[in-house]
């Protein structure tokens, strides 16, 4: 059996998945949090192997513990301990490669890339564009290469899928020489998810992805939307950083840049103050004091004005992007929703598309409200545009791309 270990390393966390790439089965996954703090929660979930257990319907087994974990190197040792104690055995399911999520690849990395010392150096250089993400990704890469030193390691970049954006889409209208010197342009993010969802939607419909015009809404705490023409990203909402675009849990999304100048002059906000405001005190949290859409919906049901306004602002932005991307594509064949909000908040999906009947988009209320798992159609039979809910699987996409490269 060929297994690929997928690593998503955060500044204080380590998320991992072991995937049988031949069958595309998740064997186990885990999360280690609060690395470097006094107590680090550890969870390790094992999937029952087909034919390997006494009870075929046995549920996933999750093992939880808590202990101090000093750094990412120590976290990898804890991960290996979890596999040795709870399974599956890394001797039996020996990883043939390790795939790593890396947030920012700049304009340099447009495909999965075999990691060597030079690639590590370039990921480090690109940390200036993603200071909260690339250093953490790199820490995970270095620790993993120490532990799994006999197998290839592959970097899969969130930005890579968007390297097909045309110049008109990725260019900002500022001084061209200044932009070039400091690499200021649209890069886009969530690319691994957008690619997975667009390909899964095409497979579900029995269509060639090359024949479809698609809009994918990735709506989680971070949120983005991408226009995909023939399997290629041609427009996306996030920009130089993941801050631009849609209203998010704690991020503002689109904002008049002059508002920042105004706050600096009138309120005395520093650069760091503005950064914290836009990334941690804005979005749903800034409008209603809550960043979780479930809490916003509960507040609306209770008649809270701030929750209602937050929802309306959120949906207003979704509709604006849907219309703009339909214009850029010259029409749309498929609209898909994914990630935590996109997969679970029927009210958001219904409201986002409520005004698009003129373009042939009709959501079936019963299908939309149905609590089903897996990929599903929520558009009405009369709708000329297919609307889907597609659970994303970025870990599987990283494993696929790692295997394809090797």
N, C-alpha and C positions, 0 to 999 in steps of 0.2 A: 504494500500500500504506500502511495506517495503522499506524504503530508507536508504542508507548508505552514509555518508559524508566522502569523501576522501580528505585528507590533504597532501599537499607537501609544507613543510616549508623550505624556504631558509634563508640565513643569513640576507637578507634585503627584503624578499618577502614572500607572503603567497598565494599559489595557492590552489583552492578548487573546488570540484565537488560534486553535490548531485545526486545520481543515484538510480533510482527505480530498485532494484536488481531482483525483480521477472520478470520484462519485459526487464531488462537490457537497460533501457532508461535513457539517460542523461536529468535530469530535469533543471539543472542550473549549471553554472560554473563561476568562478571569479578569478581575480588576483589583489593583492595589492602589489605594488612595492615601493622601496625606503623607507622602514620602518626605522624610526629614523631620517629621513631628514626633511627639512622644508616643502616640498610638496610631498605627496605620491599619485601617480596616482592609482585610483580605477576603475576597470571595472567589471561589473556583467552582465552576459548573461543568459537570460531566454529562454528556449525552450517552444514553444506552446504545451499545453497538447492536446492529441488526443480527439476530441469531446468537448473540453473545450473552444474553441474560436469561434468568429463569422465568421472568415475567415479561412477555413481549410488549405490554403496554406500560411498562415502568416509565415514570416521569423522569425528567432531568433531575440530577442530584446536585444540590448546591451546598458547598462547605464554606463556613464563615469562621473567621478568627480575627484577632487583633494583636498587634505586636509593634515594637519600635523598628522602623526600617530607615536606615541612615541615608541611603542614596539609591540611585538607579541600579548600580552594580549589585547592591544588596537585594534590591527588589527582584532582579533576575534570579538570584539564588533562591529566593522565596518561591518564585514561580516554578522553578525546577523541583523544589521540595513538594509543591502542591501536586505536580504531575506524578512524582514518585509515590506520594502517600495516597492520593485519591484516584489517580489514573487520568487518562489512559497512559500507559507506559511509553515514555519517549524512546525506549529501546525498541519496542515493537513498532511504534509509529515515529520512527526517527525522521525529523524534518530534513527534507532535501534542499530547502532554501528558507530564508527568512525575508518576508516582505515588510517594509516599513512605510507607514504613512508619514509624509513630509508636507507641511502646509504650503510653503512658498518655494517655488522653483524659478521664480523670475521669468525672464525670457530665454534663459539658458536651457532649461529642461522641459522638453515637450513630449517625453515618453518615459516609460519605466527605465530606470538606469541602474546598472550594476555598480555597487558602492565600492570605491577604493579610497585611498588617502586623499586624492585630488577632489573627488566628489564630496567627501566630508568637508574639505576646505571651502568648497564653493557653497555648500549648504550653510556653513558658518558665515561666509561673507554676505549671504542673502538674509541673514538675521536682522540686518538693518531695516528690511522691509516687513519682517514679522518677528519683532523682538519678544513677543509672548509665546511664540510657537516654535520657530526653528531651533533655538538653543535647546529646548526640551526634546524635540525630535532627535537632535544630534546626540544628546546625552543617552537616549535609548539606543541609538545606532551603535555608539561606541561600547556601551555595556554589552549589547547583544553580540557584537563581533568578538568580544573577549570570551564569552560563554560558548557561542556556537562558531568556533573559529575554523571548522572544517567544511562549512557549506557557504554557498554564495549568499550575499545580502543584496536586496534590491530596494531602491527608493521609488515610491509611487507618489507623485506630487499632486496635491489638490488643484494646483493651477494648470496642470499639463493639458487637460481636456480643452481648456479655453485658449490654447495656443493657435487654434484655427480662427480666432476672431479676426475679421478684416481690419485694416488700419483705421477705417472710419469709425469702427466700434471701440477700439482700444486707445485711441488718441484723445488726450485732453486738450482743449483749446487754450493752452497757456504758452508762454514763451518756449519755443521749440528747443532752443539750445539748452535752456535751463532744465527742461523736462528730460532731455537726453542725458545730460550730465548726471542727474540724480535718479534716473530710471523711473520717472513719474509717468505712469500709464495705467490703463485698466489691465489687471491680471485675471480677476475672477477666482472664485473658490468653490468648494463643494463639488469640484469637477468629477471626482470619483463617484459620488452619489448620482450626479446628473447623467453620467455615462451609463451607469448600471441601470438606472430607472428607464432611460430611453431605450436601451437594448431589451430590457425585460418587457416593456410595453409592446415593442414590435413583435417579440416572440409570442406574447400572449394573444396578439391579434393575428398571428400567422402571416405577418407582413415583413418585408425586407426593410430594415431600418433606413436604408438608402432611399426609400420611396416615400418617407414620411416627413411632414413638418410637425414638430412637436414643441410644446411648452411644458417645462417641468418646474413645479413649485416645490422646493425643498424648504419646508416650514418647521423648524425646530426652535430652540432658544436663539440660535443663529438662523437666519433665513435668507434664501436667495432664489432667484428665478432665472431660467436660461431658455433661450430660443435655440432650437436644434433643427437644422435643416440637413436632411440626408445623413444623419448620424454625426454631424459636425456642429460644434458650438459656434453660433454666429453673433450672439448677443447675450450678455449676462449682467446681473444687477450689481454684484459686488465689484469693487474697483481696485485701486492700488492696495487697499487693505480690505478686510471683511466688514468694514463699517458702512460702506455705501449701500444704497438700495432700499430694501424693504424695512419696515418697522420690525424690530426684533425684541427679544425679551428685555435686554438692558441697553441695546444700541439704538441710536436715533435713526439710522438709515439716512436717506437724502435730507439735506439741510442747506439753506442758503449760506455759503461760506462767510458772507459778511456778518452773519449772526455771531461768529466767533470773534471777529474784529470788534464788534460792538460790545461783547461781554468782556473782552480784554480791556477796552478803553473805559467802559462805564462801570464795570463791576470789579476790575482789577484782577481778572482771571489770568493765571500764568498758563504756559503751554501744558504743563502737567495737569493743572486744574481742568483745562478744556478737554484733555485726553480722558481723564477720569469721568468727566461729565458725559461725554458722548458715548463712552464704552460701558460704563457701569451704572449711570444714573439717568439713563434715557430710555427710549422705547416704551414698552408696556409698563416697566417699573417707574419710569419718570412720569408717565401720565396717570397711573392708578396705584402706584406703590406696590404692585405685584407683577412679577415677570412671567408667571405661569399662566398660559391661556385658560387652563381649567379654573383658576381663581378668578380670572376676568369674567368668564361665562357665569360663574356662581354669583359674582357681584352684580352682573346684569340681571340675573333672575331675581335678585333681592332688591332691584330698583335703584342701584347705586349709579349716580350720574357719571362719576369719574371712570368707572368700569365701562359704561356704555360708550363714552367718548373714546376711550382707548380702543375698544373694539371697532368703532366706526373709522377711526384714523387708520388702524391696521388694515381694514378691508378696503378703504379708499385707495391705499397705496397698491394693494394687490390688483384691483381693477385697472388702475392706471397702467401698470406694467403689462397686464394681460392684453389690453388694447394696443399698447405701443408695440408689443412683440408680434401680435397678429399682423400689424401693419408692416413690420420689418420682414416677416416671413411671406407676406402676400396671401395670408390665410393660414389656417391651422387644421391639421387632421386629428391630433391627439393632444389632450391636456391631462397631465398627471400630477397628483399630489403625493408627497412622501414626507418622511420624518415625523417626529412626535405629534406636532400640530396637524400637519397635512394628512396623516394617516388616521387620526383619532377625533378631530374636531369637525363633525359634520356641519355645524353652524357656520364655521369659517369657509368651508368649501362652497356651501350653498350661497352665502352672501357674496363671495368673491366672483361668482359667475352669474349672479342674478340679473345683471344688466346686459348680458351678452347674447340674449335670444335673437337679436337682429343678425348675429353672425352664425346662427345655427347651433348655438350651445344651449342645450336643454338638460338640466339635471333632473333625474327621477327621484322625488323625495323619499320614497320607500327604500330604494337601493342605497341612497346616500346615508340614510339613518341606520341601515342594517349593520349590526355589530358582527361582522365577519372578519376572519383572518385571511391573509394572503392577498394576492392581486385580484382586483375585482372591478367590474364596470359599474359606474354610478350614473351614466348618462341615460336619458330616455331613449326608447327605440326610435323615436322620430328625430332625435338629434343628429344633425349632419356632422357634428364633431364628437368624437369619442372621448369621454371623460373617465379616467381611471384613478383608483387608489393603488399605489404600487409600493409596498414595503421595501425600503432600501436595504442594501447589504453591502456596505463599503468594504467590510473585511473580505467577503467573497470576491469582490471586484479586485481588491489588492492581490489576493491569492491568484486569481486568473491572470492578471497582468504579470505577476512574477513568473508564473509558469510559462506564459507565452514568450517572455523574454528569454528564458532559459532553454 
